[in-house]
Every structure is written in structure tokens, then in C-alpha cells.
């Protein structure tokens, strides 16, 4: 009854996943006539929020929160909010007029920290007297993320439907993915005009174009299946300090081959110019009023290799003229359990694959840019110490490989950013702090570092740092390096690690999962075999130290988490073990830096 209240949609995330989902939710709400304001969590004071001092047009808004967890910690744009909320005094249940709903964004491969921050925010808001509007929900990037976001959206909009007809519409419209709104207008301009490089847009956002002084292969590639891992030295962005454990945020770009492929399908020329007349209304939009080349937009803005979303496919339906193609696109746009899209996405197809398969689609350049996936920055752990490489940043980059099946033909492909870096002479990048990933302030403390493959990167920097400190006469604790490799071929930095082992800087423990001879071993096997020393490091005695993990969340980090929970348990009580592990993480003595 009555008009719906205004909504304040707050989000927090390190990457574009949470931001994009929040922007889509805000635009969908606004298209339904709802008043929705979008802000990051750190733009709001929890004290004022709970007290009802934050209003929209004189009304206390319903607060919707979408927040991710960054290696067990709040994202950078939510850290102040979370700290202030946790310190806010408790109050009687429901005392505040504030109504809220929280959606935790995460990846369940991060076993011990999955949606940890969102759970904390949800509990703390209830603790300070706010009224929970919907039960806490999760959107899992490892399992039906888009469907979970749609279900949450449906529950919200159904709750505030202004009529039975609108309620029916909310139920029906979620059976298929929504068509992306048409906002972007790119207007052709005369060739005599001068285009502004799109890279200048990134440079104004804090990125710098940095020279690469070394780019060499670290692995002996004996077969076609052998991994390519590059040692890359990037000139440090001017005026930007960094510490061991920090990341380098890299802006990828599409290859010239992919750009030409797109131009051929779209029937345009890469050197043709367009002016951005109307933007897309999102934070990562093209700069309005700028004259840009089509080639620049295709190179730096549209991700020509990423998997199209169901919303993208739904937006292509009306652009296809053949009935069979229309039917297939509609099926792929259906939102349901065990959908056709869930099966289709295993083909790892790109937007270009789709356009080449569905030849009857007729799409203009503006609409193509609007509905296509966008390029997002990638993070790489810095593999150096500023004490050794003051003017450069070292990376350890594995060239990602995968198989796509366009037109049911297998096609070997490489990752967008890693393949770019492998051949790059310069890169657009910036340093991104990782304050959770730091060496102990007490240099004498022992540490254990568990990693696999290029997960070695931050620990190579740790070892460089402690080596430099030792040479300054500072006492440093032993580094127990548990390093997982497939075989001797991808034993990265072997000679340097063995040298540090001989010098007593580290205790090198290498596990080979695919040895040419002998039995295979994973790092978690070695951890179990050395359980006594691991428990001493995790304990409170004289050998107490810090424990770091860097690698794949779905394999190494998951297995190590289970081993630690088991070792810390008492009489096989898993709850006790994982409770202790969470306490060690909260105190900063167990640190994860993992990827999906």
C-alpha cells in the first residue's frame, strides 16, 4: 500500500563483479520507477545510517548491501564502514527504523573466508538494532552467480510491487534474462578529426604506461603442453612505492588479430572515428564527448575473449533474422535450474564466436560495444622486494591456456592478459596495495609459505626482502617454503631457491605432483608429514610464527585449509579446528592470497 520507499544501494568490492551487479540492480530498479541511489559503503557513516540521519527526499531509505570479501578482509572501499559498524554500540532488536538486506558476493572456493565480510555486516546491522528485511543471501561466483542475483532482485522488487499486475510482471520477467538497456550512442565523425587515445582515459585514473625491461621464459618448454611462465621486469610507476606482497594491477588489451576479426564481422574499419554522444551510465563508461577510433575502442574497452552473459544473449535475440537462431538465443537466455546456458558456457565462447555462429545477427557498432563484455584490470602478485629492485617491479606470469569449441571445433586459446604480457614491451598498470599480505614487523619471526606454480611470486619477494635484511646485519627468521610443482620443468627460480636454502635463509620443501619417476606428492601431503613443526609455528611457544598461502582457491588453498583445520582440531573435532583457524586468520597469523 502506498508508494514504495526510496532505496540506498551500497556496494563494496575490489573488482568489477560486485560493482557491475550493483549498477545493474540500480538501473533495473530505476527502470521500474523506483528511486535508487548507488554508493560505495565507505561513502556512508554507519552511525548516521542507523540513526536515520541519512535520508532521500525526507525519507529513511531501505538499505541494500552487496559486498565482497578480499582474502578474508573488507574491500578497500568498504573497510572504514565495516570497522565503524563493528565498533558501534549494540542496541535493542528492531529499535532503529532502518530496514536492510545483505547479499554476500564471493566464491565458495575460498573455503575459510567465503562471504565472511557480508556475514559480519549482516550480523552487525542486526546487533545495532536495524531491521532485517530479507534473510542473508549469497551470490557464489563458483555456482549460479547470476541466478542468485536475479533471485534476490526478484524478492526485493516483488516485495515492493505497487499492484498485483506488477507483482505478476516481476514473476514473469525473471523467466528470461533482461535485455540490456540502450543508452550508448557512438556517432561517426569526419576522418579529418583527431582522435584522443583511449589510454589517456586510463592514465587520468591513476594508471601509467610503464616500460618492460626484461621479459623472458622461466620454464624449459619441452613439449607443446609445457606451461609458459614469464619473468617480467616492469619499470616501477613513477612516484609509487610498493611493499612485498602488493599487487600490480594491469590493464589488458585485445590483440590486433582479434580487433581485425571484430571489424570484419561488424563491417567497419579500425581507423574510422566516432564521438561518444551518450554514455552507458556506468562508472567504466567511455569518456563522453571524446572522439575515439573504432580500433582503440575494440583494443582497450571491449573484451573480445570473455564469455557473453545471458543478458548479452537476450539483447541479441531481436537482432537475429533466422528463426532457428532466434529460438536458440531465446533458449540460452532462459533463467532456470540446469539451463541451456549452464551447458553452453562450458564451450568458453566469446562474443565474436557468437556473432560468427549466428550469422543472421545484424548489429551496429554502438550496440555491439554496449552489450559486449568489458575489459577489466587483472591483478598479479609482485614477485620482488623494493630493497632489491627499487626501480622495477618483478612479475611471475603463467600464460593461461584453455580450449574453446566454436562451431563444435576445438580451438586452443590463451588468456587475454597473460598472453599480452608475454609479448609486451610496455604495459598500462598501477601498484595496488595488499595490506593483508605483509611480512611480520618482527623480522626474527619464522614464517611458512605454501604455494604452487606462480603462487611463488609474493614469497619470492619475501625471500628477496629477508636476504637483503640479512646482508644489512639484521637477524631474520627461517622461511619454510612449501612449493608445489608438477615436475622439474616448472620448478621456477630453481637455482636461486636452492642457493637460499644452502645459505640457511629458507628451508625449501618441494613437492612434485607429476614427477618423471617416483611417487607424486602435493604440498598438503608434506604439511601433514611435518604436522609437529606446523603446529609449533601456529602455536604460542618460542617457535610461533606466521603462515601464508598463495595459489588456486579451488585446489591448493582448499586442500591446505582442510589440512590446517584437521591439524588444529582436538580429537578429530572439525568445528574446533576451523574455529582456531579463523581466530588465527583474524589475528593476522594465517594469511591467504588466492585466486579462483
VOTOR-959155 format. One line per 3 residues: their letters; for each residue x, y, z of C-alpha. Coordinates in pm, whole numbers, plus 50000, padded with zeros to 5 digits. Example, Ala and Ser with C-alpha at 12.3 -4.5 7.8 and 13.67 -1.06 7.14 Angstrom:
<atoms>
AS	51230 49550 50780 ~ 51367 49894 50714 $
</atoms>
This chain:
<atoms>
XXX	50000 50000 50000 ~ 50125 50346 49915 ~ 50427 50441 49706 $
XXX	50744 50235 49751 ~ 51021 50381 49966 ~ 51349 50508 49820 $
XXX	51644 50267 49813 ~ 52006 50325 49905 ~ 52217 50060 49735 $
XXX	52561 50026 49895 ~ 52836 49811 49748 ~ 53192 49713 49829 $
XXX	53431 49517 49612 ~ 53787 49509 49479 ~ 53692 49408 49126 $
XXX	53414 49483 48879 ~ 53194 49185 48972 ~ 53020 49349 49268 $
XXX	53019 49694 49112 ~ 52860 49570 48788 ~ 52595 49370 48975 $
XXX	52511 49674 49188 ~ 52492 49903 48885 ~ 52265 49658 48705 $
XXX	52037 49633 49009 ~ 52019 50012 49039 ~ 51937 50057 48669 $
XXX	51671 49784 48684 ~ 51509 49948 48986 ~ 51513 50289 48821 $
XXX	51356 50145 48505 ~ 51067 50029 48727 ~ 51012 50381 48856 $
XXX	51189 50322 49188 ~ 51418 50583 49341 ~ 51759 50418 49382 $
XXX	52082 50586 49492 ~ 52409 50397 49443 ~ 52713 50450 49666 $
XXX	53013 50260 49797 ~ 52995 50154 50161 ~ 53274 50390 50262 $
XXX	53072 50688 50135 ~ 52829 50632 50423 ~ 52860 50660 50801 $
XXX	52713 50356 50982 ~ 52632 50578 51280 ~ 52425 50818 51068 $
XXX	52269 50529 50878 ~ 52142 50352 51190 ~ 52029 50681 51345 $
XXX	51811 50758 51042 ~ 52010 51072 50956 ~ 52073 50958 50601 $
XXX	51754 51026 50407 ~ 51639 51055 50047 ~ 51373 51321 49988 $
XXX	51296 51327 50359 ~ 51250 50951 50390 ~ 51469 50686 50551 $
XXX	51564 50461 50258 ~ 51564 50085 50251 ~ 51932 49992 50252 $
XXX	52052 49718 50015 ~ 52409 49600 50059 ~ 52618 49398 49814 $
XXX	52968 49334 49947 ~ 53256 49101 49864 ~ 53540 48966 50078 $
XXX	53902 49025 49976 ~ 54120 48742 50111 ~ 53929 48744 50439 $
XXX	53917 49124 50469 ~ 53678 49403 50368 ~ 53738 49551 50021 $
XXX	53925 49879 50011 ~ 53606 50080 49953 ~ 53425 49915 50246 $
XXX	53697 49890 50513 ~ 53609 50211 50701 ~ 53237 50128 50703 $
XXX	53296 49776 50836 ~ 53532 49897 51110 ~ 53295 50172 51224 $
XXX	52996 49936 51218 ~ 53179 49673 51424 ~ 53259 49939 51686 $
XXX	52904 50076 51700 ~ 52729 50006 52035 ~ 52470 49731 52039 $
XXX	52102 49817 52066 ~ 51765 49650 52118 ~ 51649 49437 51823 $
XXX	51448 49646 51577 ~ 51500 49972 51765 ~ 51628 50150 51454 $
XXX	51383 50237 51176 ~ 51642 50124 50924 ~ 51543 49826 50708 $
XXX	51817 49639 50526 ~ 51906 49336 50317 ~ 52256 49197 50254 $
XXX	52380 48995 49957 ~ 52722 48838 50008 ~ 52929 48824 49689 $
XXX	53205 48566 49678 ~ 53349 48240 49555 ~ 53294 47924 49760 $
XXX	53636 47801 49652 ~ 53765 48039 49921 ~ 53662 47787 50185 $
XXX	53757 47961 50509 ~ 53666 48320 50412 ~ 53362 48274 50185 $
XXX	53137 48587 50219 ~ 53297 48649 50559 ~ 53261 49028 50539 $
XXX	52898 49017 50423 ~ 52807 48787 50712 ~ 52975 49027 50953 $
XXX	52788 49329 50810 ~ 52455 49144 50826 ~ 52507 49041 51190 $
XXX	52637 49381 51297 ~ 52342 49568 51147 ~ 52104 49341 51338 $
XXX	52315 49385 51652 ~ 52284 49765 51639 ~ 51906 49749 51606 $
XXX	51840 49763 51231 ~ 51556 49553 51088 ~ 51648 49269 50852 $
XXX	51414 49292 50551 ~ 51525 48966 50383 ~ 51729 48670 50505 $
XXX	52100 48690 50434 ~ 52170 48563 50081 ~ 52479 48464 49884 $
XXX	52579 48506 49518 ~ 52851 48249 49453 ~ 53082 48306 49153 $
XXX	53155 47934 49167 ~ 52789 47834 49141 ~ 52498 48012 48967 $
XXX	52606 48368 49049 ~ 52373 48542 48801 ~ 52074 48332 48905 $
XXX	52133 48418 49271 ~ 52150 48790 49198 ~ 51830 48766 48991 $
XXX	51650 48576 49268 ~ 51750 48840 49523 ~ 51635 49115 49288 $
XXX	51305 48936 49228 ~ 51241 48903 49602 ~ 51309 49273 49655 $
XXX	51101 49406 49368 ~ 50815 49164 49438 ~ 50807 49286 49798 $
XXX	50758 49645 49683 ~ 50532 49581 49383 ~ 50272 49858 49370 $
XXX	49995 49639 49225 ~ 49903 49275 49162 ~ 49980 49333 48793 $
XXX	50331 49450 48873 ~ 50381 49152 49104 ~ 50286 48917 48819 $
XXX	50524 49105 48590 ~ 50811 49059 48838 ~ 50748 48684 48844 $
XXX	50727 48652 48467 ~ 51015 48877 48362 ~ 51264 48669 48557 $
XXX	51200 48364 48341 ~ 51438 48513 48083 ~ 51738 48738 48123 $
XXX	51668 49107 48081 ~ 51764 49287 47763 ~ 52038 49542 47828 $
XXX	51914 49898 47811 ~ 52008 50101 47503 ~ 52193 50412 47618 $
XXX	52525 50430 47437 ~ 52542 50644 47121 ~ 52860 50649 46915 $
XXX	52824 50885 46622 ~ 53050 50868 46316 ~ 53265 51177 46256 $
XXX	53469 51301 45963 ~ 53808 51143 45918 ~ 53977 51485 45935 $
XXX	53922 51498 46312 ~ 54193 51390 46557 ~ 54109 51101 46788 $
XXX	54211 51107 47154 ~ 54390 50785 47258 ~ 54165 50587 47489 $
XXX	54473 50507 47700 ~ 54468 50871 47818 ~ 54140 50789 47991 $
XXX	54320 50521 48196 ~ 54616 50748 48271 ~ 54379 51003 48424 $
XXX	54253 50722 48652 ~ 54595 50666 48810 ~ 54742 50415 48566 $
XXX	55079 50469 48399 ~ 55233 50336 48081 ~ 55543 50156 48206 $
XXX	55831 50011 48009 ~ 55914 49639 48039 ~ 56293 49596 48067 $
XXX	56302 49214 48084 ~ 56059 48954 47951 ~ 56197 48601 47942 $
XXX	56080 48241 47972 ~ 56126 48074 48312 ~ 56024 47722 48209 $
XXX	56201 47486 47975 ~ 55919 47410 47729 ~ 55995 47053 47626 $
XXX	55650 46979 47475 ~ 55352 47171 47338 ~ 55173 47107 47669 $
XXX	55455 47255 47878 ~ 55349 47573 48057 ~ 55488 47909 47958 $
XXX	55585 48116 48261 ~ 55742 48457 48208 ~ 55976 48654 48430 $
XXX	55885 49016 48364 ~ 56052 49330 48497 ~ 55831 49640 48477 $
XXX	55971 49987 48538 ~ 55806 50098 48861 ~ 55527 50354 48812 $
XXX	55668 50699 48891 ~ 55630 50810 49249 ~ 55456 50489 49355 $
XXX	55613 50298 49643 ~ 55539 49931 49693 ~ 55594 49666 49958 $
XXX	55643 49292 49942 ~ 55305 49126 49891 ~ 55149 49411 49694 $
XXX	54992 49357 49353 ~ 55042 49513 49014 ~ 54708 49598 48854 $
XXX	54740 49553 48478 ~ 54504 49677 48207 ~ 54492 49412 47933 $
XXX	54419 49476 47569 ~ 54295 49272 47276 ~ 54537 49159 47008 $
XXX	54540 49319 46666 ~ 54420 48986 46523 ~ 54107 48992 46743 $
XXX	54040 49357 46658 ~ 54059 49288 46283 ~ 53833 48986 46331 $
XXX	53575 49208 46501 ~ 53597 49472 46229 ~ 53539 49211 45958 $
XXX	53225 49078 46128 ~ 53088 49424 46206 ~ 53174 49568 45865 $
XXX	53373 49862 45997 ~ 53727 49998 45974 ~ 53956 50021 46276 $
XXX	54074 50370 46180 ~ 53720 50511 46150 ~ 53633 50771 46412 $
XXX	53331 50805 46640 ~ 53233 51057 46906 ~ 53073 50945 47234 $
XXX	52742 51133 47229 ~ 52564 50946 47510 ~ 52744 50727 47760 $
XXX	52633 50396 47908 ~ 52570 50542 48253 ~ 52820 50319 48432 $
XXX	53144 50403 48609 ~ 53353 50224 48345 ~ 53185 50416 48063 $
XXX	53358 50563 47760 ~ 53453 50931 47805 ~ 53157 51137 47688 $
XXX	53225 51393 47416 ~ 53558 51234 47318 ~ 53646 51144 46960 $
XXX	53785 50791 46953 ~ 53889 50543 46688 ~ 53694 50220 46646 $
XXX	54020 50028 46670 ~ 54103 50192 47005 ~ 53761 50102 47149 $
XXX	53793 49742 47031 ~ 54151 49719 47162 ~ 54114 49870 47508 $
XXX	53743 49866 47606 ~ 53552 49562 47478 ~ 53666 49218 47596 $
XXX	53663 49019 47274 ~ 53752 48692 47451 ~ 53520 48691 47755 $
XXX	53210 48471 47782 ~ 52891 48670 47699 ~ 52633 48691 47977 $
XXX	52272 48580 47943 ~ 52175 48949 47930 ~ 52406 48992 47631 $
XXX	52249 48693 47453 ~ 51898 48819 47535 ~ 51993 49154 47380 $
XXX	52089 48980 47055 ~ 51757 48797 47010 ~ 51572 49075 46828 $
XXX	51877 49143 46610 ~ 51871 48792 46457 ~ 51654 48728 46150 $
XXX	51668 48349 46115 ~ 51401 48172 46320 ~ 51632 47889 46429 $
XXX	51892 48134 46558 ~ 51624 48337 46736 ~ 51496 48022 46906 $
XXX	51844 47915 47016 ~ 51928 48259 47157 ~ 51598 48262 47347 $
XXX	51674 47921 47496 ~ 52017 48042 47604 ~ 51851 48345 47768 $
XXX	51614 48137 47983 ~ 51678 48165 48356 ~ 51616 47833 48529 $
XXX	51785 47542 48702 ~ 52011 47338 48474 ~ 51958 47586 48192 $
XXX	52084 47560 47836 ~ 52319 47848 47916 ~ 52479 47649 48200 $
XXX	52568 47377 47949 ~ 52662 47620 47672 ~ 52910 47825 47874 $
XXX	53142 47523 47904 ~ 53227 47588 47537 ~ 53418 47902 47652 $
XXX	53291 48107 47357 ~ 53346 48479 47307 ~ 53112 48749 47175 $
XXX	53290 48715 46837 ~ 53230 48338 46835 ~ 52860 48408 46891 $
XXX	52838 48659 46607 ~ 53023 48425 46373 ~ 52794 48134 46460 $
XXX	52470 48334 46448 ~ 52529 48497 46111 ~ 52181 48646 46082 $
XXX	52250 48888 46369 ~ 52272 49242 46234 ~ 52423 49473 46493 $
XXX	52557 49828 46477 ~ 52888 49925 46635 ~ 52731 50122 46923 $
XXX	52506 49836 47027 ~ 52791 49585 46991 ~ 53007 49788 47229 $
XXX	52717 49831 47472 ~ 52616 49465 47505 ~ 52964 49309 47490 $
XXX	53169 49218 47799 ~ 53412 49491 47904 ~ 53782 49468 47974 $
XXX	53863 49467 48345 ~ 54206 49500 48508 ~ 54392 49192 48631 $
XXX	54598 49163 48948 ~ 54941 49000 48961 ~ 55132 48941 49283 $
XXX	55457 49135 49281 ~ 55749 48891 49291 ~ 56016 49127 49421 $
XXX	56130 49339 49713 ~ 56192 49712 49678 ~ 56511 49657 49877 $
XXX	56650 49461 49580 ~ 56458 49604 49284 ~ 56389 49962 49384 $
XXX	56323 50093 49033 ~ 56140 49789 48895 ~ 55858 49553 48981 $
XXX	55901 49184 48904 ~ 55618 48959 48790 ~ 55594 48582 48754 $
XXX	55325 48531 48490 ~ 55193 48198 48364 ~ 55031 48221 48021 $
XXX	54679 48087 48074 ~ 54563 47820 47829 ~ 54213 47690 47761 $
XXX	54012 47517 47490 ~ 53707 47672 47323 ~ 53468 47490 47090 $
XXX	53329 47739 46836 ~ 53105 47568 46578 ~ 53185 47242 46766 $
XXX	53551 47265 46660 ~ 53814 47263 46934 ~ 54032 47574 46939 $
XXX	54336 47620 47168 ~ 54340 47969 47319 ~ 54539 48176 47565 $
XXX	54430 48418 47834 ~ 54374 48780 47737 ~ 54610 48948 47983 $
XXX	54876 48681 48030 ~ 54929 48636 47655 ~ 54951 49013 47616 $
XXX	55214 49036 47890 ~ 55416 48752 47737 ~ 55485 48962 47429 $
XXX	55467 49312 47577 ~ 55735 49582 47569 ~ 55528 49816 47788 $
XXX	55214 49789 47997 ~ 54945 50017 48143 ~ 54945 49945 48515 $
XXX	54946 50074 48871 ~ 55051 49938 49209 ~ 54765 49812 49427 $
XXX	54833 49773 49795 ~ 54760 49440 49963 ~ 54788 49541 50330 $
XXX	54688 49193 50450 ~ 54989 49037 50273 ~ 55282 49165 50476 $
XXX	55591 49017 50638 ~ 55589 49027 51020 ~ 55721 49351 51170 $
XXX	55949 49133 51383 ~ 56198 49010 51122 ~ 56317 48732 51352 $
XXX	55982 48552 51340 ~ 55977 48228 51138 ~ 55723 48204 50858 $
XXX	55578 47923 50649 ~ 55490 47998 50287 ~ 55275 47747 50098 $
XXX	55233 47787 49723 ~ 55203 47616 49388 ~ 55333 47732 49050 $
XXX	55323 48109 49010 ~ 55183 48133 49363 ~ 55553 48153 49443 $
XXX	55550 48519 49334 ~ 55489 48703 49665 ~ 55716 48463 49854 $
XXX	56000 48521 49609 ~ 55964 48886 49708 ~ 55959 48790 50078 $
XXX	56283 48594 50033 ~ 56448 48883 49846 ~ 56349 49112 50134 $
XXX	56483 48887 50408 ~ 56801 48822 50210 ~ 56860 49198 50180 $
XXX	56791 49245 50554 ~ 57038 48969 50645 ~ 57304 49140 50435 $
XXX	57238 49453 50644 ~ 57317 49251 50957 ~ 56954 49210 51069 $
XXX	56855 48874 51219 ~ 56578 48708 51014 ~ 56370 48403 51097 $
XXX	56368 48093 50879 ~ 56131 48080 50582 ~ 55972 47734 50545 $
XXX	55885 47729 50173 ~ 55640 47453 50076 ~ 55649 47473 49696 $
XXX	55426 47259 49473 ~ 55536 47195 49113 ~ 55420 46949 48851 $
XXX	55776 46837 48777 ~ 56127 46972 48738 ~ 56022 47161 48423 $
XXX	55817 47417 48615 ~ 56039 47434 48923 ~ 56051 47814 48899 $
XXX	56366 48001 49006 ~ 56523 47668 49099 ~ 56887 47779 49122 $
XXX	56809 48088 49331 ~ 56582 47898 49572 ~ 56838 47622 49618 $
XXX	57106 47886 49683 ~ 56894 48047 49955 ~ 56831 47701 50100 $
XXX	57203 47631 50119 ~ 57265 47968 50283 ~ 57004 47893 50552 $
XXX	56769 48173 50452 ~ 56491 47923 50381 ~ 56404 47559 50424 $
XXX	56297 47451 50075 ~ 56039 47172 50062 ~ 55945 47090 49701 $
XXX	55651 46859 49621 ~ 55622 46721 49266 ~ 55271 46618 49159 $
XXX	55379 46472 48822 ~ 55737 46356 48866 ~ 55915 46172 48586 $
XXX	55996 45900 48840 ~ 55892 45816 49193 ~ 55564 45879 49373 $
XXX	55372 46204 49341 ~ 55334 46442 49632 ~ 55125 46754 49690 $
XXX	55213 47030 49937 ~ 54936 46925 50173 ~ 55099 46580 50199 $
XXX	55419 46750 50317 ~ 55225 46963 50566 ~ 55073 46651 50718 $
XXX	55413 46482 50730 ~ 55554 46784 50915 ~ 55248 46842 51134 $
XXX	55451 46882 51455 ~ 55656 47175 51319 ~ 55346 47328 51156 $
XXX	55162 47322 51489 ~ 55464 47475 51665 ~ 55458 47761 51416 $
XXX	55082 47810 51467 ~ 55112 47784 51845 ~ 55210 48037 52113 $
XXX	55553 47897 52207 ~ 55904 48019 52122 ~ 55876 47885 51765 $
XXX	55548 48067 51696 ~ 55533 48243 51361 ~ 55317 48325 51062 $
XXX	55161 48107 50794 ~ 55098 48225 50436 ~ 54915 48059 50147 $
XXX	54919 48172 49783 ~ 54770 47977 49494 ~ 54449 47847 49344 $
XXX	54147 47874 49573 ~ 53982 47565 49424 ~ 54278 47331 49473 $
XXX	54579 47433 49678 ~ 54411 47679 49916 ~ 54113 47448 49970 $
XXX	54334 47147 50046 ~ 54564 47347 50275 ~ 54264 47491 50461 $
XXX	54129 47141 50525 ~ 54469 47017 50645 ~ 54511 47311 50883 $
XXX	54160 47264 51020 ~ 54236 46897 51076 ~ 54574 46960 51243 $
XXX	54423 47226 51473 ~ 54128 47008 51574 ~ 54113 46827 51903 $
XXX	54021 46458 51890 ~ 53903 46499 51532 ~ 53653 46779 51612 $
XXX	53646 46975 51286 ~ 53448 47263 51440 ~ 53724 47322 51695 $
XXX	53990 47310 51424 ~ 53823 47558 51191 ~ 53735 47788 51482 $
XXX	54105 47804 51574 ~ 54195 47862 51209 ~ 53950 48152 51186 $
XXX	54097 48301 51504 ~ 54447 48277 51359 ~ 54326 48449 51041 $
XXX	54155 48724 51240 ~ 54475 48784 51436 ~ 54676 48809 51113 $
XXX	54890 48500 51170 ~ 54738 48290 50889 ~ 54719 48486 50564 $
XXX	54564 48380 50234 ~ 54631 48546 49898 ~ 54448 48326 49650 $
XX	54270 48338 49315 ~ 53982 48149 49154 $
</atoms>
